[in-house]
Amino acid sequence: MAESVEKLEDGIVRSAEQVSSQIRAAKDAIASVIFGQDRVIENTLVTILSGGHALLIGVPGLAKTKLVETLGVTLGLDAKRIQFTPDLMPSDILGAEVLDESTAGRRAFRFIAGPVFAQLLMADEINRASPRTQSALLQAMQEQHITVAGARHDLPKPFHVLATQNPLEQEGTYPLPEAQLDRFLMEIDVDYPDRDAERRILFETTGAEETLARGSMTADALITAQRLIRRLPVGDSVVEAILSLVRSARPGPDAGEAGKFIAWGPGPRASQSLMLAVRARALIDGRLAPSVDDVLDLAEPVLKHRMALTFQARAEGRTIPDVIRQLKTRIG
């Protein structure tokens, strides 16, 4: 029995080393096209390796669309894009049934798949669509299938949604409901590049030749990596850090002094997301097990879209990242 366990552990170690090298190659390939966004690239890869979806928040022109396109090529995924607008209908996303007539005169309904049938779906400016259209993605994101006219249609595997939001223009938009926000494993802020990165962007993207994305993985290899991540061991200290952090982000005695600032907090899905994310981050770094530092580094993108502040907190100028940093000091 002991020998079998040892062989199993050796197999996991070998698989982890192989997968880790593939992921690092993919990360380098993405960074050769997307400049100055290393943290965004890493968190997006963590989200995909964890089997989840990400919400990208940033002003126009920060290469969010380019990032999704590059991810599709690098990871070997079928990528599609939907530009969300107020007049977009659920059938524009999911697909619809049409009535076909054969040469023999027989009529039958045929399902025409919409753009949601992709392995990597970019939902551009998702908050511009109506709640009815936004909710069309809910079942797809959570259940990995959709239902049209009472018939179930399974989505391709893997399936990931990378949605974008513009934080500046809020007029005429429909904020995402909490139930849909909770479906996103991470909220990733896309900030401006630093001066050196922007200088590189000027030279690399305005010349006669443009650096193109290159494939480093396949969809099957990505699925293998996602399965491996769920088998990586997690130490008791990391588990306790996750539990303490997520539970302290809810109103109640666990929050301590920060409790008066929190109106509502994350549910168990946040704990699940953080558990998977720290494993994925460890694998990207070539480690076989996550650490408490991984929990602290990923706490903000995993928790901040799952929390709301009280009126008192907003009146005092507090922000959700401020509260999360205060909670992290109790862990670190």
N, C-alpha and C positions, 0 to 999 in steps of 0.2 A: 504494500500500500504506500509506504514512504517513497519507494522507488518510483511509483507511478506519479505521485505528486511532484517529485523532483523533475521528472521528465516533462510534466505539464508546465512547470515554472520555467524550465529551460526553453521550451517552445514559445512561451509568451515573451521571454527576453529576446530571443532571436527575431521573432515577429516585430517586436517593438523597435528594435534597432533598425530593421529594414524599413519599416513604415516611417520612422522618425527621419531617416535620411531622405525618403521621398518627399515628406512634407517640407523639410528645410529647402530642398531643391525647388519645390513649388513656390515657397515664400520668396526665395531669391529671384525666381523668374518673374513674379508679380512686382517685386521691388524694382526690377529693371525697366518697368513700364510706368509704374505709379511712384512718383518721387515725393519724398517728404511726408509720407503718411505711414510710417512703419508701425505705429501703434494701431492705426485703423486696420491695416493689413493683418496684423497678428490677431486682433479681436474678431475680425471677420472670419479668419481661418478657424479660430477657436469655436465660433458659433457653428460653422459648417461641420467641423469634425465632431461636434457634440450632437449633430443631427437636428439643429434648431434653425430659427429664423432671426434676422437682425433688422433693426430699425436704424437707418443712417440719417443723422441730423446734421445739416450743414447748408450754408448759403450756396447759390449757384456757382458753378465754375471750379469746384474743388475735386473734380474727377470721380464723382460717385458713380456715374454711368460707366465711365471708362474702367473703374474698378470691377464692376460686375461683369462687363464684357471680357476683361482680362482673366478673371476668375474662371469663367466658362471655358476659355481656351486652355488655361493652365491645368485645370482639374479634369479636363476632358468631359465636360458636362454640356448638355443641350441647353443653351441659355436663350431666354426670350424676354421681351420688355413690354410693359403696358404703361402707357401714359394716362394717368388718371385725370379725368375732367368731370365737371358737374353733370354732363349729359351721358356719362358712361353707364351702361346697363349691366346687370349681372350676367346676362347671356353673352355680352362682349368679352367677358372673362372666362366663363365656364364652357361656353359652347351652346348649341341649340339643336333641336330636332327639326329636320326638313322633310317634306313629303316628296318621295321619289316615285316615279312611274316607270315601270319596265317596258320593254318593247312589246311584251305580251299584254300590256294594259293593266297590270297589277300595281297597286299602290301600297307603299309601306313607308314607315318613318325611318329615317337614317340620322344617326347622331353625328354632328360635325364638331369635333373637339375644338375648344377655344385655346387661347395662349397659356392658360394655367397648366396645360399638359406639357410641362417642361421640367427639366431637372433643376434648373436655376432660374427663378423668375424674378425680374426686377419690377417692382411696383413703384413707378416714379411719381412722386408727389401724391402719395396715397390719401392724404387728408383733403384733397380737392374733390374726391368723389362723394356721392351721397352715402348716408349710413346703409341704405339698402344694398348698394354696390360693395361697400366695404365688408359687409357681413357675408358676401358671397365667398370671400377668402377664408372665413372662419373655419368652416368644416374642412376645407382643403388643407389649411395649415395644421390643424390638430389631428384630423382623422386620416389624412393622406388619401382621401377619395372624395368625390362629389356625387350628388344625386340630382339628376335631371329627368323630369317626367316620371318620377318614381323608380328610375333605373340607376343602379350604382355603377360608377365608372372609377376604377382605380387609377391613381396618378403614378407616373414613372418613379422609379427609385434610383438614386436618392431624390428627394424633393425639398428644395429650400427657397424661401422667399426673402429677398433683400429689398425692403421698402425704404423709400427716401421721403424726407419732409424738409421743407424750407422753413426755418424758424422765423423768418422776417415777415413774409406776407401771410397774414392770418385772416384778412378780410375775404369773405366768401368761401371759407374752408369749413370742413366738418371735423372737429377733433375726434380722434379715435377713442372709442369707448374703452373703459377699463378692461372689459372681458377680452377685447382684441389686443390691447397692449400687453396683456399677460401672456399672450401666445408668442411674443417675441422673446427669445432667450436673452438678447442684449439690446440696449440702446447705445449706439456708438456715435460719439460726437466727432464730426469731421471738421477740424480746424484749419486755419490758414497755414501754409508751409512756411518754414523759416527762410531767411534770406538766401542761404547757400542752396537750399532745395529749389527755391524759385529761380535762382540763377541757372541751375541745371535744367529746369523746365524750359527756360527761354532757349537754351542752345539745343536741347534734345528734340524739341517739338516744332521748331520753326525752321529747321534745315531742310535740305533736299531729301534726306532719308530719315525715316521715322522708325524707332525701335518697335518691333511687333512682339506680341505675346507668343510664347512657345509652350507646347504641351509638356507637362512633367508627370502627370498622373492620369489615370483613367477612372471612369465611374465605378468600376468594379474594385479598383484599388482603394478608392475613397470609402466604399461600403465596408471593405475589410478593415480600414483604419477606424471607422466608427464602431465596429464591433469590438475591436481590440481595446479601445478606450474604455468601454464598459467592463473590461476584465482587469484593468489596472488596479492594483491595491491602493487603498486610501487609509492612512494611519488614523488612529483614534484622535490624536490632537487636531488633525485637519477636520474630521467629522464634527468634533465639539466646537471648533471655531466657526464652521458653517452654521451649525444650529444656534450658537450664541448670537452670531451676527444677524441672521435672518429673524430670529425671535425678538431681538432687541429693536428691530426696525418696525415693530408693530406697537400700537398704543397699549400701554399696560405697564406693570411693574418691571418687566424685563428691560424696558427701554431706559430706566433710570431717569436722570434729569432731562434727557432728550424726549421723554414720553409726552411732555406738554406741547411739543412742537409737531407731533405726528397725528394726523387725522385718521388715516388708515394705512396699513402696511402690506407687505407681500405675504402671499399664501405659501403652501408647501411646494408649489411649482417653482418658486424662486430657489428653494433649497435644492430641488432636483437639478435645476439649471446650473447652479453654482457647483454642485458636485461633479457634473459632467464637464463643466468649463475648466475647472482646475486640473482635471485629468488631461484634457486636451492640451492645455498650456504646457503641462509638464512634458508631454510627448513631443511637442514642437521644440522644446528646449533640449530634447534628448535625455530626459529623466524618466525613470520608470514609476515614480510615485510623486504626487503633488506635495507641496509644503504649505504652511500657514501663510507664507508670503504670497503665494498664488491666490489664496482666498482674499487677502487684503487688496491685492492689485485688481482683482476682477469684481470686487464688491460693488463699486459704483455703477459700471455698465449693466450689471445684472439686476440691481435693486432700484435704481432711481426712477424708472418708468412704472414701478409697482408701488409707489408711495405718494402720499399727498400730505401737505402741511396744513396745520390749523390756521385760523384767522390771526391768532396771536403771533405765530411764527412769521407769517407774511407781513404783518404790521411792523415787526421788528427787523425786517429786511433779511430774514434767514432764507436760505435756499436748501433744496434737497441734498445737493452735494455737501453743503456745510454740515448737515445733520449726519450724513453717512460718515464723513470724516470724524465727527465726534464719537460715533458708535465704534469706529475702527480702533480708536485709541484704547478702548476697553479690551480689545482682543490682542492688539500688538503690544 
